[in-house]
Amino acid sequence: HPVARSKWRDLLKMRNIWKQDGAADRQIEMLKDSAFINDEMPPEFAKAVHQSMEVRLFFPDEVVQHKDQPADVLYLVCEGQIERLSEGKKSIIDVGGIWGEAGLLSDKDGPSDTLTAKTPCGVLALHRKNMIDVFDHFPEAKAQFEAISRRSREGVFEAGGQSWNIYRMSCFKDCSSRFLYLLDLHLERHIFFSDETVVVENTEGEDMYILYSGTMEVKACC
């Protein structure tokens, strides 16, 4: 009964628990429990993230997220309980619980869990695309996000058991160690989301990019 289902979703959006004074502020405070959306970020950034989140309603035993689905979304449980099945082990996500932070960066980093509503649940969903759009308006928050991501991913950017650096790049093999040292001091480390645009064709560029983790897709018009 898709029509009835749609009405229930609309009902959730209109319920007093979502519209009462202070409801949005409480949800924003819940969001700040996330490692990526915390008190280090500007207050307006958290509000913008909250406004970009999608309200969802799930009935008991309804699958919220299947392990085979792309993990490109963060869920904040605002009402009810969700059962999490991870590697054969079950756990409960209560009100205020957050799932899927790492998946905001890429599907590869996202957890392979199945989430099922244990009770009628109201959640806020933050999609990666919406997060990227918010960061376009908050470059300082994006820089802080990257710093937090690097700290949480220490040891990930490695190859062959040794940390990546420009000294091993063939294009710099004939350069002096002094030159490479000074060059390395001026390198900026950035982390990009999956599906985030890094360079746009036919725009003026003054930068060289060195890919040291992950993969990129290149599209060029002929």
Secondary structure, DSSP 8 states (H G I E B T S, - for coil): -HHHHHHHHHHHHHSHHHHSTTHHHHHHHHHTTSSSSSTTS-HHHHHHHHHT-EEEEE-TT-EEE-TTS---EEEEEEES-EEEEETTEEEEE-TT-EE-TGGGT-TTTS---EEEESSSEEEEEEEHHHHHHHHHH-HHHHHHHHHHHHHHTTTTSEETTEE--GGG-GGGTTS-HHHHHHHHHT-------TT-----TTS---------SS--------
